[in-house]
């Protein structure tokens, strides 16, 4: 299956990637052959979309909020005590 050929003056979306924090996790959480103790820093991404005809923009936010600890469900802090990951949010998207 392939995409149809573009038409003259066809509208489209421009997509820009926004770095929205990082999380460092034990590599064994995602790679079954990882060595014990290996860690990997992964990006949390958001996306800015802009429509070519209307100029309408919106953000599809998959990032980590700067105040992520304050917005957790009540049971989460106890679980976090046993997890070994690090979160970095150098700048919020506000």
LUMKE-58402 format. One record per residue (C-alpha): residue in three letters; residue number from 1; x, y, z. Coordinates in nm, 4 decimals. Each point is the difference from the previous one (the first is absolute). Layout:
{rest ala&nr NUM&X X&Y Y&Z Z}
...
% end
This chain:
{rest unk&nr 1&X 0.0000&Y 0.0000&Z 0.0000}
{rest unk&nr 2&X 0.1394&Y 0.3388&Z -0.0889}
{rest unk&nr 3&X -0.1103&Y 0.3548&Z 0.0606}
{rest unk&nr 4&X -0.1875&Y 0.1845&Z -0.2744}
{rest unk&nr 5&X 0.1990&Y 0.2479&Z -0.2086}
{rest unk&nr 6&X -0.0144&Y 0.3571&Z 0.1348}
{rest unk&nr 7&X -0.2300&Y 0.2451&Z -0.1758}
{rest unk&nr 8&X 0.0822&Y 0.3586&Z -0.0901}
{rest unk&nr 9&X -0.0410&Y 0.2309&Z 0.2982}
{rest unk&nr 10&X -0.0754&Y -0.2940&Z 0.2320}
{rest unk&nr 11&X -0.0016&Y 0.0943&Z 0.3707}
{rest unk&nr 12&X 0.2381&Y -0.1772&Z 0.2359}
{rest unk&nr 13&X 0.1234&Y 0.0108&Z 0.3583}
{rest unk&nr 14&X 0.3512&Y 0.1102&Z 0.0923}
{rest unk&nr 15&X 0.1252&Y -0.1997&Z 0.2977}
{rest unk&nr 16&X 0.2777&Y 0.1159&Z 0.2339}
{rest unk&nr 17&X 0.1403&Y -0.2118&Z 0.2818}
{rest unk&nr 18&X 0.0358&Y 0.1661&Z 0.3410}
{rest unk&nr 19&X 0.2268&Y -0.1458&Z 0.2659}
{rest unk&nr 20&X -0.2138&Y -0.0161&Z 0.3139}
{rest unk&nr 21&X 0.2227&Y -0.1603&Z 0.2614}
{rest unk&nr 22&X 0.1933&Y -0.3222&Z 0.0487}
{rest unk&nr 23&X -0.0429&Y -0.3119&Z 0.2028}
{rest unk&nr 24&X 0.2901&Y -0.2284&Z 0.0911}
{rest unk&nr 25&X -0.1083&Y -0.3587&Z 0.0534}
{rest unk&nr 26&X 0.1624&Y -0.3371&Z 0.0594}
{rest unk&nr 27&X 0.0693&Y -0.1317&Z -0.3504}
{rest unk&nr 28&X -0.1281&Y -0.3456&Z 0.1011}
{rest unk&nr 29&X -0.3531&Y 0.1474&Z 0.0179}
{rest unk&nr 30&X -0.0041&Y 0.0212&Z -0.3815}
{rest unk&nr 31&X 0.2823&Y -0.2254&Z -0.1292}
{rest unk&nr 32&X 0.0005&Y -0.3620&Z 0.1127}
{rest unk&nr 33&X 0.3729&Y -0.0453&Z -0.0742}
{rest unk&nr 34&X 0.1097&Y 0.3067&Z 0.1975}
{rest unk&nr 35&X 0.2619&Y -0.0385&Z 0.2693}
{rest unk&nr 36&X -0.1220&Y 0.0443&Z 0.3559}
{rest unk&nr 37&X 0.0666&Y 0.3578&Z 0.1087}
{rest unk&nr 38&X 0.0106&Y 0.1467&Z -0.3518}
{rest unk&nr 39&X -0.1990&Y 0.3210&Z -0.0287}
{rest unk&nr 40&X -0.1350&Y 0.1920&Z -0.2981}
{rest unk&nr 41&X -0.1049&Y 0.3636&Z -0.0288}
{rest unk&nr 42&X -0.3115&Y 0.0299&Z -0.2176}
{rest unk&nr 43&X -0.1674&Y 0.3143&Z -0.1320}
{rest unk&nr 44&X -0.3591&Y 0.0925&Z 0.0730}
{rest unk&nr 45&X -0.1317&Y 0.1719&Z -0.3101}
{rest unk&nr 46&X -0.2790&Y 0.2367&Z -0.0922}
{rest unk&nr 47&X -0.0970&Y 0.1095&Z -0.3482}
{rest unk&nr 48&X -0.0992&Y 0.3394&Z -0.1386}
{rest unk&nr 49&X -0.2345&Y -0.0274&Z -0.3002}
{rest unk&nr 50&X -0.0779&Y 0.2875&Z -0.2377}
{rest unk&nr 51&X -0.2552&Y -0.0162&Z -0.2817}
{rest unk&nr 52&X 0.1302&Y 0.1331&Z -0.3327}
{rest unk&nr 53&X -0.3285&Y 0.1655&Z -0.1043}
{rest unk&nr 54&X -0.1557&Y 0.1287&Z 0.3205}
{rest unk&nr 55&X 0.3141&Y 0.0581&Z 0.2071}
{rest unk&nr 56&X -0.1765&Y -0.1766&Z 0.2865}
{rest unk&nr 57&X 0.2489&Y -0.1405&Z 0.2507}
{rest unk&nr 58&X -0.0242&Y -0.2413&Z 0.2857}
{rest unk&nr 59&X 0.2324&Y -0.2006&Z 0.2219}
{rest unk&nr 60&X -0.0290&Y -0.3748&Z 0.0386}
{rest unk&nr 61&X 0.1630&Y -0.0269&Z 0.3405}
{rest unk&nr 62&X 0.1619&Y -0.3296&Z 0.0983}
{rest unk&nr 63&X 0.2521&Y 0.1732&Z 0.2233}
{rest unk&nr 64&X 0.0480&Y -0.0099&Z 0.3735}
{rest unk&nr 65&X -0.1523&Y 0.2872&Z 0.1975}
{rest unk&nr 66&X 0.2506&Y 0.1943&Z 0.2096}
{rest unk&nr 67&X -0.2094&Y -0.0659&Z 0.3123}
{rest unk&nr 68&X -0.0519&Y -0.3701&Z -0.0752}
{rest unk&nr 69&X 0.0399&Y -0.1129&Z 0.3637}
{rest unk&nr 70&X -0.2803&Y 0.2301&Z 0.1195}
{rest unk&nr 71&X -0.2406&Y -0.1332&Z -0.2645}
{rest unk&nr 72&X 0.0359&Y -0.3702&Z 0.0718}
{rest unk&nr 73&X -0.2861&Y -0.2180&Z 0.1260}
{rest unk&nr 74&X 0.0097&Y -0.0501&Z 0.3796}
{rest unk&nr 75&X 0.1387&Y -0.3570&Z -0.0206}
{rest unk&nr 76&X 0.2893&Y 0.0930&Z -0.2293}
{rest unk&nr 77&X 0.2528&Y 0.1499&Z 0.2496}
{rest unk&nr 78&X 0.0297&Y -0.3307&Z 0.1874}
{rest unk&nr 79&X 0.0616&Y -0.1853&Z -0.3267}
{rest unk&nr 80&X 0.2578&Y 0.2580&Z -0.1077}
{rest unk&nr 81&X 0.2101&Y -0.0721&Z 0.3074}
{rest unk&nr 82&X 0.0808&Y -0.3433&Z -0.1490}
{rest unk&nr 83&X 0.0547&Y 0.1093&Z -0.3591}
{rest unk&nr 84&X 0.3399&Y 0.1126&Z -0.1177}
{rest unk&nr 85&X -0.0558&Y 0.2600&Z -0.2662}
{rest unk&nr 86&X 0.0958&Y 0.3640&Z -0.0264}
{rest unk&nr 87&X -0.2080&Y 0.2757&Z -0.1574}
{rest unk&nr 88&X 0.1366&Y 0.3255&Z -0.1434}
{rest unk&nr 89&X -0.2263&Y 0.2802&Z -0.1148}
{rest unk&nr 90&X 0.2325&Y 0.2941&Z -0.0718}
{rest unk&nr 91&X -0.2811&Y 0.2177&Z -0.1337}
{rest unk&nr 92&X -0.3784&Y -0.0279&Z 0.0100}
{rest unk&nr 93&X -0.2214&Y 0.0652&Z -0.3006}
{rest unk&nr 94&X -0.2172&Y 0.2581&Z 0.1762}
% end
